[in-house]
């Protein structure tokens, strides 16, 4: 790629990617494999995962070994190397909560970097790899530290129905069931999971929205802000089941955009922009897409 001055694009599972056109240059599919326990002490176990490991299967492997903490993130499609880019999260747990470091390669120079949590600049569905290091670095390995004194996270959504002493396997099973019920299998119906981030607003903004729409789904955050359910906002604007060409809003979950067969990337982008405009006009909130658009 350097010899021919080609742009380099790295692909993992492709589950958080929207192709709006052909990809120029060289495409690299990262299929690096390996799971290695590098340290086990009294309080925790530290595990290295190669970038090509399937995220969900890696969690299954951890459960089999008695390593707990990642089960709330089960059934998120994609590969390990892409997980830090998005700082994936679900059911009250984010990747950064258990993250130790990653190994990345500078595409232009070949330099190897070891980056800790601070260097990755994690945010809500965000990291340095979406900004300064976007398209310039390849993540080849990710390291987590899982506590042996495992703390369950059951205070979010459907997990509240579980008993206080639910096992990691019970959490894993329920998360898989709920995700399978709400989200279409991308192998069967093309989609990128949740297409928009859940927006955060000030308490004053939330109070204003509640005054107009008392049923708005919202969650208080530790920093004092309020997170709104983007799916509810989209549904309230009447988009569930609507389509643009062969791109559509999923009937069971308004946060998911699907390809009914033969949809172009342009149709998906057009649908997404129409939804953003509709939500902004009604609620004054700008929805931000989650997938990377190429």
Phi, psi and omega per residue, in radians:
X1 nan -0.738 3.114
X2 -1.132 -0.708 -3.103
X3 -1.107 -0.592 -3.098
X4 -1.839 0.156 3.101
X5 0.967 0.835 -3.119
X6 -1.748 2.448 2.986
X7 -1.178 2.490 3.138
X8 -1.949 2.241 3.069
X9 -2.098 2.201 3.128
X10 -1.689 2.380 3.076
X11 -2.090 2.455 2.968
X12 -1.890 -1.995 3.099
X13 -1.402 -0.266 3.141
X14 1.315 0.170 -3.011
X15 -1.367 -0.217 3.122
X16 -2.116 0.603 -3.036
X17 -2.226 2.334 3.036
X18 -2.022 2.066 3.115
X19 -1.552 1.879 3.109
X20 -1.641 -0.048 3.120
X21 -3.013 -3.089 3.103
X22 -1.223 2.622 3.125
X23 -1.586 2.126 3.114
X24 -1.400 2.610 3.041
X25 1.500 -2.587 -3.053
X26 -1.784 2.262 3.061
X27 -1.817 2.236 3.112
X28 -1.947 2.158 3.029
X29 -1.687 2.027 -3.088
X30 -1.450 1.918 -3.106
X31 -2.071 0.499 3.130
X32 -1.153 2.324 -3.082
X33 -2.151 2.683 3.057
X34 2.492 2.361 3.042
X35 -2.238 2.160 -3.003
X36 -2.373 2.109 3.041
X37 -1.390 1.944 -3.033
X38 -1.703 -0.256 3.128
X39 -2.814 2.340 3.061
X40 -2.373 1.989 -3.142
X41 -2.107 -2.944 -3.079
X42 -1.071 -0.666 -2.984
X43 -1.750 -0.382 -3.005
X44 -2.743 2.949 3.031
X45 -2.219 2.378 -3.116
X46 -1.952 2.209 -3.030
X47 -2.211 2.368 3.041
X48 -1.766 2.348 3.110
X49 -2.127 2.264 3.042
X50 -1.240 2.672 -2.981
X51 -1.099 -0.462 -3.076
X52 -1.501 -0.037 3.117
X53 -1.187 2.338 3.070
X54 -1.139 2.281 -3.038
X55 -1.026 -0.890 -3.080
X56 -1.126 -0.748 3.138
X57 -1.151 -0.539 3.080
X58 -1.140 -0.675 3.094
X59 -1.163 -0.723 3.074
X60 -0.998 -0.764 3.138
X61 -1.082 -0.757 3.127
X62 -1.052 -0.756 3.118
X63 -1.060 -0.705 3.125
X64 -1.099 -0.532 -3.140
X65 -1.533 -0.096 -3.084
X66 1.412 0.423 3.099
X67 -1.786 1.991 -2.994
X68 -1.999 2.747 3.079
X69 2.397 -0.461 -3.092
X70 -1.705 -0.044 -2.985
X71 -1.081 -0.474 3.094
X72 -1.143 -0.305 -3.089
X73 -1.752 0.305 -3.109
X74 -1.131 2.664 3.040
X75 1.118 0.259 2.962
X76 -1.330 2.126 -3.075
X77 -1.261 2.686 3.089
X78 2.116 3.105 -3.088
X79 -1.892 2.842 -3.031
X80 -1.005 -0.729 -3.050
X81 -1.115 -0.441 -3.136
X82 -1.514 -0.313 -3.033
X83 -1.024 -0.750 3.129
X84 -1.198 -0.498 -3.135
X85 -1.000 -0.769 -3.092
X86 -1.547 -0.243 -2.939
X87 0.807 1.060 -3.024
X88 -1.006 2.636 -3.133
X89 -2.745 2.711 3.102
X90 -2.942 2.539 3.014
X91 0.902 0.785 3.018
X92 1.490 0.046 -3.135
X93 -2.190 2.395 3.038
X94 -2.076 2.670 3.123
X95 -0.903 -0.739 -3.064
X96 -1.093 -0.341 -3.136
X97 -1.102 -0.536 -3.048
X98 -2.078 0.053 -3.069
X99 -1.320 2.444 3.056
X100 -1.891 -0.994 -3.086
X101 -2.886 3.008 3.013
X102 -2.481 2.818 3.069
X103 -1.979 2.206 -3.117
X104 -2.272 2.672 3.133
X105 -2.025 2.252 3.033
X106 -1.245 2.046 -3.038
X107 -1.068 -0.685 -3.057
X108 -1.284 -0.624 -3.011
X109 -1.952 -0.342 -3.060
X110 1.454 0.009 -3.139
X111 -1.126 2.387 3.110
X112 -1.693 2.245 3.128
X113 -2.013 2.415 2.951
X114 -1.851 2.049 -3.017
X115 -2.066 2.201 3.098
X116 -1.528 -3.046 -3.067
X117 -1.038 -0.757 -3.115
X118 -1.123 -0.727 -3.109
X119 -1.136 -0.496 -3.114
X120 -1.360 -0.242 3.084
X121 0.894 0.937 -3.119
X122 -1.165 2.481 3.001
X123 -2.482 -2.956 3.123
X124 -1.177 1.958 -3.088
X125 0.888 0.748 -3.007
X126 -2.651 2.719 3.071
X127 -2.871 3.068 3.110
X128 -1.102 -0.368 -3.111
X129 -1.346 -0.095 3.007
X130 -1.719 -0.045 -3.046
X131 -2.305 -1.735 -3.044
X132 -1.025 -0.662 -3.093
X133 -1.768 0.235 3.135
X134 -1.100 2.164 3.089
X135 1.180 0.124 -3.132
X136 -1.908 -0.293 -3.082
X137 -2.305 2.556 3.036
X138 -1.885 2.186 3.037
X139 -1.456 2.163 -3.080
X140 -1.990 -0.231 -3.121
X141 -2.763 2.480 -3.139
X142 -2.269 2.385 -3.107
X143 -2.084 2.314 3.089
X144 -2.099 2.672 2.982
X145 -2.081 2.051 -3.107
X146 -1.852 2.256 -3.087
X147 -1.258 2.467 3.071
X148 -1.366 -0.491 2.985
X149 -1.550 1.475 -2.943
X150 -1.240 2.309 3.090
X151 -1.890 2.045 3.117
X152 -1.233 2.534 3.005
X153 -2.049 1.796 -3.015
X154 -2.168 0.240 -3.001
X155 -1.733 0.428 -3.069
X156 -2.322 2.197 3.003
X157 0.953 -2.338 -3.031
X158 -1.149 -0.320 -3.114
X159 -1.221 -0.269 3.125
X160 -1.113 -0.359 -3.125
X161 -1.345 -0.237 -3.116
X162 -1.329 2.657 3.077
X163 -1.161 2.731 -3.067
X164 -0.979 -0.580 -3.090
X165 -1.833 0.571 3.125
X166 -1.021 2.517 3.121
X167 -1.388 2.868 3.077
X168 -1.065 -0.627 3.134
X169 -1.155 -0.679 3.102
X170 -1.115 -0.709 3.095
X171 -1.111 -0.820 3.113
X172 -0.972 -0.842 -3.085
X173 -1.120 -0.740 -3.117
X174 -1.207 -0.732 3.114
X175 -1.042 -0.760 3.121
X176 -1.084 -0.742 -3.134
X177 -1.109 -0.828 -3.095
X178 -1.140 -0.762 -3.132
X179 -1.143 -0.689 3.130
X180 -1.149 -0.588 3.128
X181 -1.271 -0.623 -3.024
X182 -1.614 -0.545 -2.996
X183 -2.038 2.358 3.122
X184 -1.269 2.567 3.078
X185 -1.189 2.079 -3.112
X186 -1.065 -0.337 3.087
X187 -1.291 -0.407 -3.124
X188 -1.748 -0.644 -3.103
X189 -2.452 1.959 -3.042
X190 -0.951 2.196 3.083
X191 -2.858 2.877 3.116
X192 -2.018 0.520 -3.107
X193 1.190 -2.528 3.120
X194 -1.113 2.107 -3.035
X195 -1.496 -0.434 -3.117
X196 -2.142 2.585 3.037
X197 -1.279 2.596 2.999
X198 -1.264 2.093 -3.070
X199 -1.309 2.651 3.043
X200 -1.945 2.488 -3.115
X201 -2.355 2.943 3.062
X202 -1.336 2.787 3.077
X203 -0.989 -0.604 3.136
X204 -1.171 -0.743 3.093
X205 -1.100 -0.721 3.138
X206 -1.116 -0.743 3.133
X207 -1.068 -0.656 3.133
X208 -1.145 -0.718 3.135
X209 -1.196 -0.722 3.130
X210 -1.074 -0.636 3.134
X211 -1.077 -0.549 -3.141
X212 -1.632 -0.588 -3.109
X213 -2.367 1.462 -3.044
X214 -1.030 -0.389 -3.068
X215 -1.534 0.060 -3.102
X216 -0.996 2.327 -3.121
X217 -1.455 2.165 -3.084
X218 -2.564 2.689 -3.105
X219 -2.359 2.231 3.072
X220 -1.215 2.464 -3.136
X221 -1.870 2.734 -3.109
X222 -1.000 -0.511 -3.103
X223 -1.472 0.073 3.115
X224 1.679 -0.223 3.099
X225 -1.367 3.004 -3.140
X226 -2.122 2.231 3.087
X227 -1.634 2.279 3.097
X228 -1.799 2.573 3.131
X229 -1.408 1.906 -3.104
X230 -1.042 -0.639 3.125
X231 -1.059 -0.688 3.115
X232 -1.143 -0.747 -3.139
X233 -1.056 -0.753 -3.131
X234 -1.164 -0.762 3.132
X235 -1.094 -0.695 -3.133
X236 -1.115 -0.426 3.106
X237 -1.544 0.095 3.025
X238 1.400 0.441 -3.044
X239 -1.573 -0.291 -3.058
X240 -1.006 2.160 3.132
X241 1.516 -0.189 -3.137
X242 -1.304 2.773 -3.081
X243 -2.483 2.786 2.943
X244 -2.224 1.893 -3.012
X245 1.088 -2.205 3.127
X246 -1.727 0.122 3.034
X247 -1.685 2.394 -3.045
X248 -2.539 2.849 2.990
X249 -1.551 2.228 -3.067
X250 -1.052 2.377 -3.072
X251 -1.122 -0.527 -3.061
X252 -1.622 -0.287 -3.080
X253 -2.691 1.936 -3.034
X254 -1.197 -0.237 -3.131
X255 -1.380 -0.171 -3.058
X256 -1.875 2.213 3.029
X257 -1.757 2.402 -3.038
X258 -2.207 2.734 3.052
X259 -1.804 1.933 -3.091
X260 -1.369 -0.008 3.125
X261 2.167 1.923 3.119
X262 1.469 0.107 3.106
X263 -1.171 2.501 3.061
X264 -1.586 2.797 3.058
X265 -1.045 -0.595 3.118
X266 -1.098 -0.655 3.112
X267 -1.150 -0.696 3.116
X268 -1.136 -0.767 3.129
X269 -1.100 -0.744 3.120
X270 -1.064 -0.767 3.113
X271 -1.096 -0.786 -3.124
X272 -1.069 -0.749 -3.136
X273 -1.159 -0.641 3.108
X274 -1.129 -0.695 3.102
X275 -1.126 -0.790 3.129
X276 -1.010 -0.771 3.135
X277 -1.097 -0.755 -3.117
X278 -1.100 -0.802 -3.136
X279 -1.155 -0.683 -3.141
X280 -1.150 -0.725 -3.119
X281 -1.140 -0.587 -3.112
X282 -1.526 -0.728 -3.007
X283 -1.957 -0.184 -3.097
X284 1.273 0.410 -3.101
X285 -2.075 2.324 3.111
X286 -1.695 2.008 3.112
X287 -1.366 2.419 -3.141
X288 -1.901 2.210 3.139
X289 -1.134 2.561 3.041
X290 -1.521 -0.783 -3.044
X291 -1.164 2.694 3.015
X292 -1.428 2.277 -3.136
X293 -1.831 2.140 3.109
X294 -2.028 nan nan
